[in-house]
Amino acid sequence: MSDQLIEAQIIPKLTPEIKEDLIEILFQFREAFSSDNESLGANKGHEVDIILNVERPEPPLLRRPTYPANPRAREALESHIKELMKMGVLRKVGHNEEVEVTTPVIITWHNDKSRMVGVFPALNTYTI
């Protein structure tokens, strides 16, 4: 971590005291950041239960189908999903598992790189 802090580009406008505080906070919460040696992945031990304000069966808005995607977006989406599964963030749902809530994802492009974005307005509507 200390080598990474040496390489870090911290805005020069900060006072030495604020810079020292920032470095201390970054070091204190270093597990929240990825590095070349430690990529992001599933955050084990900090799972979140999403509590809905509706009873079963969930409304149709919470069971959204996938959006259509062109071949380029579909390829990018498959790549993102494989990577998230490898990191333990996503898992494959078994054929006998009931999925109560589904939400579509889209691919956006920025500087010729793809980003997978979840579409959550319906879920947000029913979340406490």
Helices and strands as residue ranges (DSSP letters): H 2-7, H 16-28, G 30-32, G 60-62, H 71-86, E 105-110, E 113-118, H 121-125
